[in-house]
């Protein structure tokens, strides 16, 4: 893969850090694309190997204690030999994305617990430590190993400038037939209802939550995500005082979508998680599948495509069990898109064709348009 100019600038920053750091320095290299990571590593290696020795450390689900791995190297004959050569030493850590998946009996990541507990021990490692990681795992460190994360010097972030096309994350069946004038009339109607509510002595909290919810949904449909968040947050606050799980689940689900649109993926996952718990509790299978699919979209945006696929497959299973052809078509399209980004065209094409077939059968123009566009990208490629 060709390294872009913006990548070269960050590579220079990494090399400068390696050259100037004479003690324990912890930094993250955040990159979601394995091919790009490999290209960056090769470029760094070629430029520094004459003066810096790079120890590559591989973590996995069976090897979750990073400090122990580092300590084992510092006690080795190879390490002492490099010290005698008067050559600078750095540690590149790979595989933490895999290691964090191993959980203890409490459902917490064993690797992240160890990072937090042993953070002060890392001071014994008198060399720079670069941890190569994807966005999803970096978010986990922020959540579960904050003390260790606070010790980092910096984060070097590498992205590929491309537009990731996903099938629609959500649909608004109630508003699809309305034009701009119709939507504006609805907005005015609900705003007037809220004004009357605030002026009235007789207050119905359910109606107030419902009106704010509808306003938020319309704003989201029209593309005004910040306005949508304001109304939906109000609806969530009011609904918290009500015993109406159906409304709460809908509000939380759409807050997840709203914050996804705003780029706040951590908040999107939090609200989506709340919605998922409620839909499971009240047995709304279709909504459960919808939220699982949304989780897949969020993980895809974080760059954890394998995790996204897990959620798409769960959503697909539910859609087929309940006979939701629309949901089935969307999930198949998402799976095709995911495998496309993994560089597995055969699987991508297989899922996209299945999705397209369903889209035509149920006459869904969005599914049809999405699949035809994605399949066209594979024309002339080696299948």
N, C-alpha and C positions, 0 to 999 in steps of 0.2 A: 504494500500500500504506500502511495506517495505521501510524504509528510508535508503538511501545509505550512505556510509561513508562520502562522500563529503558533503552531506546534514547535517550530524551531526556536522561537523566542522563549518558550517555557522550558525546552530542553536546555537552553543556555543557562536558565535560572537554576535548574537542577544541578548541572555541572558546577556552577559557581558555588552552590551550597555544599557539594561534595568536596570541592577544593578548599573551602574556607573553614569547614567544620572540623575541629580538632578533638571533639568530645562527643558524648552521646547527644545526638540530634535526631528527633523523630519527625518524619514528614510523610504525608500521604500522596500517592499518585493516583488520582481518581480517573479511571478510564473504563468505559463500558464495552469497548470493542476489542476483543482478543487480538485481532489482526493488527489493529493500530497499536496496542500495547507492545506487541512483538516488534513492530517497526521502531517504536520509540526506544525500547530496550537495546536493540541492535545498534542504533545510532549513538546512544550514550556509551555503550561498550566500546565501539570502534574509536571513539574520541578520548576515552580515559584509560583504557586498559594498560597503556604503557607506563602509567604512573600510579594507577589505583587498582587494587585487586578487589573484585566484586565477588562476594559470597552469595550465591543464590540459595534461599531457604524456601522449601516447599512445605506448606501446611495442608492438612486435609482433615477429614472427620475423625481420623485415627491419630492425628498429631495436632493437638489443639493448644499446647502450651508453648507459646512463642518464646518466652524467656528461657525455658529449658532448652529449646533448640539453639538459641544463641549461645547459651552457657556451654553447651556441649562442644560447639565449634571453638570457643575461646580456650578450651582445655585440650584441644587436639594438637598433634604434632604439626599438622599442616598450617595451623594458625601461627604457631611459634616460628615456623620457618618463614612465613611471610613477614612477621615482625622483624626477624633478623635481616631480611632483605631491605629493610627500611622503606617498605612500600606502604602507602596509605591503604587502609582497609575500610570497606563499606559493606553493609548488608542490604540486599534486596529481598524483600519478603513477598512471596507469591502464595496464592491458595487460601488466603483468609476468607474469601468469599465462600469457599467450600467448608472450611473449618467451622464457621459460625453456625452452620446448620445442625451441628450436634448439640442436642439439648439435654439438660439434666432432668431430674424427676419433676421439677417445678416448671418445666417448659422454658427455661432460660438457656441462652447460649453459653456452653461451657468455655469456649474460647474467649468470649468477652468478659466473663466473670474472672477468668485468670488474668486477663490484661489489666483489669481494674485492681484486683487484689495485689498484683505483683508490680504495679507501676513504678514504685520506688526502686525496685531491684534493677530496672533497666538502666539506672545511672551507673551500674557496674560495667555496662557495655560501653567502652570508650570510643565508639565509632558511630558514624551516621547510620540510621536505619530508615530505609524507604519502604513503605508498605504499599503495595500495588493492590488496588481495591476498586470495586464498582460502586455505583451510587446507592444501590439497595443496602449493601453491607456498611457503607459509610453512615447511612441513616441509622442503622442498627447500633453502631458504635456511639452515635450521638445520644441514643435512647438508653442504652444499657451499659455503656462504659464511658460515661461523661468525664470522670476524673482522668482516665488515661488520655482521652481525646484532648483535654485541656493542656496536655503536655506537648502537643505537636507544635512544631515550628511554623509549618505552613501546609497548604494543600495545593498541589499542582493538578489542575483540571484540564483534561483533554477531551474534546468532542469532535465529532465529524459534522461538518456543516451540511446537513441534509434535512429534508422535511420527512418526518415519519408519518406515513398515512395510516390511520386506523379507521376501521369502520365506525359508524356513528356510536358515540358512547351512550347516548340517550335519545329518546324520542318523545315528542310532545303531541300525542294523539288528540288532546283536547283543543289544541291551538292550530293544528296543521291547516285547517280550512279557512283560517282568518287572514285577512290582509292587514297591512300596517294600520289602517284606519280602525278596523275591528279590534285590534290589539290595544290601541290607544284608548278606545272607548271602554274596554274592560279595565284598563289601568285606572281611568277616571272613576269608574263605578266603584272599584274596591277602595280607592283612596277616599271617596265620599263616605263609604260605609264606615271606614276607620274614624273619620272625623265625627260622624254622627255617634259612633260608639263612645268616643272620648267625651262627647258633650252630654251623653245620656246618663241618667241615674241608674238605669238597669243594664248591667254589663254582663254579657255572655262571653266568657273567656274562650270557649271553643270557637265561636264565630270570629272573634278577634284573631286567634291563632290561624284559623282557616283563611281569612282574608289576607293576612300577611303572607301566608304560604303561597296563595295564588298569585299575589303580586310578585313575590320572589320568582315563581315559576315563569311568569310572563317576561320579567326582566331577563331571566336566564335564556329564554327562548329567543329574545330579541338581541342577545349578545352583550347585555349590560351586566357583567358578572359581579362587579362591585356593588351595584344597586341590589342585585339579587341576594348577595350575602347579607346585606343589611336587613332586608325583610325576612329572610329565612332564619336569621339568628333571632330576630324578635319572635317569630313563630315558635322556634325551639324553646326559647325562654318561657313563653306562656304555656306551651304544651307540657312543660315539665311539671306544671301544677295540675295537669289533667290526667285522668285515668283512661287515656285513649291511645293504646299502643299502635293502632293502625296509622293514625295521623303522625305520631312521633316517628315511626319507621319511615314514612314518606318524606318527612322533613329532613331527617338525618341523611337519608339516601341522596336527596338532592343537594344538601349542603356538601356532601362528598363530591358531587359533580361540580358544584360551583367552585370549590377550592381547587379542584383539579384544573378548571379553566383559568383560575387565577395563578396557577403555578405553585401553589402551596400544597405539595404532595403529602407532607406529613399530616396536615390538618385534614386533607381529603381522606387519607387512610383512617384517621381516628373516627370521623363521622361515618364513613362507610362501615367500619367495624361495629359501631353502635347500631346502625341500621340492620346489619346482618344478624346480630344477636336477637333483635326484636322480631325480625321476619321468621327466624327459626322458631322462636318461642311461640308465635301465633300461627305458625304453619302455613305461611304464604309462600308457597313453593316458587311461583313464577317470579315474585319479587326477590326471593333468595337467589335464584339463578341470575337475575339482572344485576344484583349487587356483586355477585361473584365475578361476573364478566367485567364489571367496572374495576374490581381489584386487579384483574388481569391487565386492563388498560393502564392503570397506575404503575404497576410493576414494569410494564413495557416501556413506559416513559422514563422510569428510573434506570432502565438498561438491563434489568434482570429478566431476560426473555424466557428463560426456563421456568422461572416462578410464574410469569404471566401465563405460560402454557398450562401450568397446573390448574390455575384458576379458570381458564377458558374451558378446560376439559371437565371440571366440576360443573360449570354452568351448562355445558353441552349435555351432560348426563341428565341434569334436571329437566332441561328443555325437551329432551326426547321422552323422558318418563311421563311428563304431563301433556305431551302432544303440542308443545308451543313451537310451531313451525317458524314463526318470525324469530324467536329467540335462538332456535337451532341454526337458522341461516346466518344470523349475526355472529354466533360463536364460531361457526365453521369459517366465516370470513376472517375473524380475528386470528384463528389458528393459522390460516394461510398466510396472513400478514406476518405473524410471529416467525414462522419457519422461513419466510422470505428474508427476514432480518438476520436469521441464524445462518443464512447461506445454504439452505437445504431446499433447492427449487423443486425437486420432485414432490416432496411432501406439501410444499406451499401450493403447487398447482393442483394437487389432488384435493386439498381442502377448499380451495377457491372454486373449483369446478362443482363440488358438492353444494357450496353456498349459492353459486349462481343458479344451479338447477332449482333449488328451493325458492330463490328470489323470483325466478320466472313463474314457478308454480303458484306462488301466492301474490304475484304481481306487485312486488315491492321495488319501486324504482331506485331506492337508495342502495339496497343490497346489490341489485343488478349493476348499477353504475360503478359501485366500488369494485366488484369482482371483475368486471370487464376491463376497468382501468388497470388493476393489478395484473391480470393475465396478459394484457397487452405488453406490459413491461418485460415479460418473459419471452415474447416472440423473437425468434432468431437466436435465443440463447441455447446453450447445450443442455438439453433436458435429460 
